Amino acid sequence: MTPNAAAPSSGPSGPSRRSFLASTAVATAAVAGGMPLLAACGGSDSGEREGTTSGKAADKLLPAFVASTVANPDLPSKNGSAAGYTGKVDLAALKASVPEKLGTGAPFKIMSPFWGSPPKAGCAYYTALDAAAGTKVTWQNQDGNTYGQKLGAVLASSSIPDMVVVPSWELVGKIANAVTAKFMDLGPYLAGDKVKKYPNLAAIPSDAWRMGIFGGALRGIPMPTAPASFIVPYYRRDIFDKKGWSVPKSADEFLSWAKEATSAKAKVWACGDMSWVSGSIFGACPDWNIDDDGKLRYGKERPEYLEALEWTRKLFDAGVVHPDDKARTGDASQRFTAGQILVFEGDMTPWYTQTVEQAEAHPDFQIEGMDIFGADGGNPTLWASSPATIWSLIRKGASKTTIENALAAANFAAAPYGTKERMLVDYGVEGTHYTVKDGVPVKNDQGNTEVINTWNMLAAPAPYFAHPDVPEVARKQVEWQQRMGAFMKKTSIYGMNIVEPARYAHLESQFEQLEIDYVRGNRKLSDVQAAISTWKSSGGDKLRDWYKQLIDKNGSAH
């Protein structure tokens, strides 16, 4: 079975959402950004929507954790990694994690982001899932690239779908407050032992549930993320081996290798835009953190922020970055498979997808994850990813029947690996969406058209990797996360779902385009430094005071 669907990249031009330093806090997907996640400190209907709920106050709101025992992983989670399954699964002996249908068949509507062409209403996949879960879902799939616009409009209206999927990177401006105002408290259905009615939801890690607290109440059903989900610098191992190149182990080594590897005449460049991974290389903290000297600082105030920017600019200045990456056009992953660039950055997804896509046409093709190195050649300092960055929420005012059916759907979607439910969510119906070859399920054209990015957006089990067709990739993914996770730290606000006061919402807006322009040589370092000074004087210092009070009240996460 494939792992849970990851969110797609931010678009054809590569890194663009939020600051590139958010890379160390990216979720399962490269699109997730560095804006603080949102929650509130007041009661469920108190109207207080700033702050956070953490510590003992949050613990009282959480569902009881009951780990799944359906299938033990071959590679257990370690150092914040996902778990890994590398053995063959007996498809004929899959267990049921939902032995009785929890849904009643009552209709309800779900709005969710979707990248690509969504399945058609009434398709065989939707019909099969509804029949198995006892649900009757009408999907309102919206273009993921413009989802924020649609989400904002819907939440401002009086007509909100019964269930709405909300990614963290869309939680800005009025959408943040709308989450608390428009979606219900699920505590009466899921808090404590109540969740045991939904065993797959009970098996979701508590840290992920904690991120679902909005407005002092448990509102979001999470898609959990491995803390060691970092952006991966992928490299063409087949070409490295052919050329006899050693994998770089410092910032200077990378630049030196990149100059040697680049040949514009041969239309080969060393890399794409490395803006996301540069923050990890230089140990740049993406968020608020109490540093070793006891002072609270934001990521952009630290020297590592500028050091990462300056190194990224060196790559552009040296001409080792593909011209299309500089112009922010096309698809870097396609340039990578074509051999036009030898290194590109992405989430964990390309490791599997490119291996499979290139297997027949280019059997020598090898994609490998380069270990993130410290800038000076030592160990890196990496910052843990958020435990969850995508949630499904149920609108306030929904009937009890609708709520129970929505929770039944989420419970089905969160089925663990090694179950009939996970198989159906990930592959659809045998003979219709896939066939079995040598004990391995293989999707056909209909499966590739219908079995994508819908049900798996409602909820997910504890993070895992499993690729029956190429189990070695799952092993590599998990072991890479385990190696990198050994160098992982948590910020002082790790695991807290935080709502910043709306008056500070403008502070970040100036940085994204400025960073893009600076690394491409179109702005000066002094422009970035001036922007940091402006950030401080126009609200950053006051926001620091606000965070000090928040941490004093709730305690530090480390």
N, C-alpha and C positions, 0 to 999 in steps of 0.2 A: 504494500500500500504506500501511496505517496504521503508525505507529511502534510500537515494542514497548510492550506493555501496562504502564501505570504502576500502582503500587499505589494503592488507593483512598484516599479521605479517611478520617479517623479516626472518622467517624460523623456522624450527622445534626446534631449540635450544633456541628460545626466543630472548631477546634483543641482538642486535649485530650491528646494523647500527649506525655509529657515536657514539658520547659520550652518556652515559646514561643520562646525564644532559640535553640532548635535549628533554627529556620526557615532559618538561613543554612547549615546542614549537611544539610538535607533532601535525600533522594535524588530519584529521579524522581518521588517521590510525596510528597504532603503528610503522609502518615502517619508517615514516618520521623522518629525522635526524636533527641535529643541525647545519649543515653547513650553512653559510649565503646564503640567496637567492640572485639571481643574476640579475642585470640590468646594466644600464650604464648612463653616464651623457651627452654624446654627442648627436648630432642629429641622425636621423634614419640611415644615411649612413656616419656619420662623421668619423667612425673608432675608436672613443673614446668608450672604453668598460669597463672602470673602474668607480666606483662611484655609484650614484643613482640619480633618478629623483623624487623629492618630492615637497611638498608645492604647491605654485601657479603654478609652471612649470608643475607639474603632473596633477593638476586639469584641465588644458587646454586640456589635452590629453584624459580625461576620457569620457565615454558615459554618457549621462544624465540618472539620476536614476528615474525610474517610477515604484513605488511599485505595485505588483500584488494585485488585489482585488478579485481574483477568490474564494478563500476559507480562511476565517479568522480562525486562529488557536485557539484551546481551551486553550492552554497555550502559550501566547505570549512570545517572546524572552525577557529575563531579565538577567541583569548582564553578558551579553555576551553569554548567552545560545542559543541553537537552539530553534526553536518553536516546539510545540507539538500538535498533533492531536489525540484525544482520543475518539472522537465520531464516530458513524457509518457513512459511506459515502453511499449515494444513488447511486449505480453504474449505475442505469438506467438514472440518471439525471446529469451525469458528463458534465462539460462545456468544450468547445473547447478554447484552448489558441492560437491555430494556425488555424483560420477559413478558410484560403486559403493556399494551398500548395505554399511554397516559393521556393522550389526546382524545377528545370526544367527537372530532370531526366538524366542530363548529368553525366557520370561516373567519379568518383574520388577515390583515394586510401587513406586509413588511417592506420598509424602504431601506435599501442598502446600496452602497457604492459598488460599481462594477467597472472593470477595465476590459474593454473588448466588446464583443457582440454577445449580449445576454441570451440565454435560452428562451425559446418561445413559450408563452403561456400554454399550459396543457401538454407539454412535451412528456415523453415517456419517463424522464428522470424525475420531474416534479410529481408526476402521478404515482410513481413507485415510492418516493419518499413519503408523500402524504398517506398512502395506504399503510406503510410500515409504522409510521409514527402516530397514526390516528388523527392527522391534521388536515386542514384544507387551507393552504396558504396562497394568497395572491401576492406575487412578488412585484414590487415597484422598484426595479433596478435603475439606478441613475449613473450617468457618466462619472467615474471616479475622479477624473481630472478637473471637473467643475462641480464636484459634489458639495463643496462648501457653500456655493451660491444657492444651490437647490435646497440644501439643508436650512440655510438661513431663512429663505423665503417660506418654507413649509412650517418652521417653528414659529414664524411671525404670524402665521395664518390661524384660522380657527379649525382647520381640517388637518389633523395630524394622524398619520397611519398608526395602527395599533402597536406596532413594534418598529423601532428605528435603530439602525446601526450607526454609531457615531465614532469616528476615529479621532484620536487625540489631536492630530494636526489641524483639525477643523475647529477645535475648541478655542476660538478667539472671538473677541468682541461680544456682540449680543448673544451669540450661540452659547457661550459659556453660561450665562445666567439663565438662558432658556432651558438648559438641561435640568436645572434644579426646579424651575417653575413648571415645566411641561411633562415631566416624567415621574412615575410613581415610586414610592418606597416599597421595595420588594421584601423588606424585613419580615412582615407578617407571613410570608410564604417560604422564606429561605433562611432566616436567621437561626443560629443554633442548630438544634436537632431537626427543625422543620425541613431542612434541605435533604434529609435522608429519604424523603419521598422521591427525590431526583438523584439517584446515586452517582450519575456521571457528573452532575454539577457539584456534588459533595467531594468528588475527587480532584476538583480544581484547586491548586495550591492557595493557601490563605493570603499570601502576599499579592496574588493576582486579584482576589476578591477585594482586598483592602483598597486597591486602585479604583474599585467600582463605587466607592462612597462619594456621593455628590450631595452637597447641601445637608450634611449631617445625617444622611440616610443611605442605605444600600440601594442604589438605583441601577447600576450597570452590571450586566452579566459579561464577564471578561473573556477575551481571547488571550490566554497566558503566554508570556514570552520568557525565554531563557535569559537570565541576567548576563550571561556571556555571549549574547548575540551582538557581535561587533561587525562593523563593515570589513569585508575581506578584500585584501589586495590580491586579486587573481593573477596568475602568470601562466604563459604557455610553456609548460614543462618540456614538451616535445622539442620546441625550438631552443630552449635553454640548453637541453642535453646535447642537441645537435651542434650548437655553437660552442659548447664547453664552458658556458657561463656559470659562475657561482651565484646563488641567490644573495642579493645585497642584505647586509645586516646593520646598516647605519644610514643616516640621511645622506652623508657625503658619498658613501659607496653606491647608493642608489643613483645619485646624480651622475657619478662617474660612469657607472654601467650604462645609464640612459644615453649619455653622449656617444658611447661606443656603439650602442645597438641601433641608434637612429641613422637612417639613410633616406633622406627626402627623395633622392634620385630613384631609389628602389621602392619608394612609397611605403616605407616602414618607419614607424615612430615608436619610441620606447613605451609610451603610455598614453592613457587618456587623462582627463582631469582628475587629479589626486586630492582634490580639496577635502573630501570627506575623511579619508584615512590619515591625512596629515595631522589632524588634531590628535589622533591616537598615537601617532609616532612621537609627537612632542609632549604627550601627556597632558594635553589641554583639558581641564575640567569644563564640562559643558554647562554647568549650572552653579547655583549658590552652594558654597561649602565653607565650613570653618577650617581654615588651613592650620598647619602645624604651629604657627605662631599665635593661634587663638583668635585670629581676625576673620571676620566673615567677608568673603569676596565673591563677586560674580565672575563667570568665565572670561569675559572680555577685559577684565581688569588685570589679568595675570599675564606675565611675560610670555608664557607658552602660547597664548593666543596669537600674538604678533609673530612669534618665531615660526609657528605653523604657516601663517600667511606668507611670510617672507620666503620660506622654503618652497612653497607651492609656486610662488612667483619665479623663483630661480628655474624651475622646470619649464615654465612658459618662456622665460627669457632665453633659455638655452636651446629652444626650438625642438625639444624632445617630446612635446605634447602634440598630438595629431591636430592639424588645422581645423578639422570639423569640431573637435572638442573646444578649441579656442573660440570658434564661432558659435558654439552651443547648438549645433545642428546634427541631425542623424542619430544613430544608435551606437553607442560605444561598444556594446556587447557584440554587435554584428561586425564592427571593425576588428574586434578581438578574434572572433572565429575566422575572419578572413585573413588574419595575420598582418593586418595593417597597424595594429598596436599589439604590444606583447604583455602589457599589464593594464588591467582596469579594475575599478573598485565596484563592489556590489554587495547585496545581502547574501544570505546563504543559498538562495535559490539557484543561481547559475551553475553552481557546482554539479547539480543533478541535471538540469534542463539541457545545458550545453553538452554534457557527456553523452546524453541520449541522442540529442539532435545530430551530433557529428559522427556517431558511431559507424554508420554505414558509408556515408559520403567521404569521410576523412578518418579512417581507422587509426591513423597515427596521432590524431589530435589528443592532447592531454591538457586538461585544465587542473591547476593545483592552487591551493591557497597558500600564499606566502605568509609566514609568521610575522606578525607585527613586531618591529624592532624599536628599541629606544633610539632617539635621534643620535645619541652619542655612541651607539653600538651596544649599550647595556640593555638591561631588561626594560620593557615598556611599562608605563603606568596607564592602565585602562580603567574606564569608569563604567560601572554596571548599568545595563539597560533597564528601563522601567519594567516591572513585572507584568504589565499589561498596557496596551495602548489602543485597543479597539474594544468597544462595548456594544451590546444590544440592550435597548431600554424599552420599557412598556409605558405607553402614554397614561397620564392621569385620567381617571374617569372610565378606563376600560372595565368592561364587565368581568365578573369573577370567572365566567366561562372563557372569555378571551384570554385572561391572565393565565389560567391553567393550561390552555392550549399553547400559548406562547412559551411557557416554561417547559411544556412537554417537547416542543420543537427544539428548544435550546438544549435540553437534556439529551435528546437524540443526537444532536449535532456534536455534543461533547463526548461522544462514545470513545473509549480508548482504543488504541491499536490492538488488533487481535480479536475484534468483535464483529459480529454480523452487521451491526449498525455502522461501524467505521467503514467497513467494506462497501456498504451501500452508498454512504455519503461520498466516499472517495472515488468509487468506480462505477456506481450505478448498477444496472441489472446485467447479469451474465447472459450472453447471447444477443443482447440489445446494445449494450454500451461497451462490452469488453469480451474477450475470449481468454481462455487459460492455455498458455503454452509452457510446457515443462514446469508446471506448478506455479507459474507467474501470470498474474492478470495483465492483459495488454488491451488498452483502450482502442476501439475502432474510431472511424470518422464521426459517428454519431456520439460516441462517448466524449471525444475531444470537443464537440460542439455544445453538448448539454451539461456535462458533469464538470462544471467550472464555477468557482467563485460565488456560490450562492449560500447553500446550507452551511458551508463551513465558515461563514461570516457571523453566524448567530452565537457561537460559543466554540470552545476547543478544549481538548484534554490537556494535561500537563505536557509541556513541549517534548517532542521526539522527532527523530529522523528514521525513516524506513523506506528503502527502495528495493523491493524484491528483485527487480530486473538488474540492478547494479548495487548490490549490498555493500560493496567496497566504498562507494561514495558516502553512504550513511556513516560508515566507520570513520572516514576522513573528516566528515563534517563534525562529528562528535569529538573526535580526538583533537581537532583544531581548536574547538571551543574550550576543551579541557586544558589544553596548553596555554591558551590566552587567558582563560579564567584564573589561572594561578597568579596573574599579575593584576587582578581586578580589585578595585576599591569602590566603596559606596560613598556617595556624597552625603552631606548632613541632612538632606531632605529626601533621600532615597525612599521609595515606597510611599511617599506622602502624595496624596492627590490635592493639589493646591490651586486655589483661586486667587489670583492677584487682583487688587483693586483695579477697576476699569480705568481709573485716571492714569495708570501707568502702561496702558495697552499700546501706546504709540512708541514706546522706547525702543523696541526692536526693529521697527519698520525701516530705519535708515541703513541697517547693516547688510542685508542680503545682497542688494545690488552693488553696494560699495565693495564688498568682498570679491564679488565676481569681477568688478572692474579693476580692482587693485591687482589681483593675481595675474590679470591679463595685460598689465602694464599701462592701464588707462587712468589710473589714479595714483597718488603718491602715498607713501607711508604716513606722512604728516596728515593726510586727509583722514586716515583711519584713526590716528591718535586724536585728532580734533573731534571725531565722532564719539570717541570714548569719553572725552572731556564733556562734550555736550550731553551724552547719556547721563553722566553723573550729575551735572548741574540742572538738567531738566526733569529730574525725578529719580535717577538711579540711586543717589545717596539716601533719599527718603525711602525708597523701596528697600534699601538695605536695613534701615531702621525697622521697617515693617516686618522683614524676615527675621530680624533679631528677636522681636517680640513673639513671632510665631514659633521660633525654635525654643525660646525660653519657656513658652507655654506648653508645647508639645514634646519637647526633648529632641535631641539630635538622633538621626538614624544610625549613627556609628559611634 
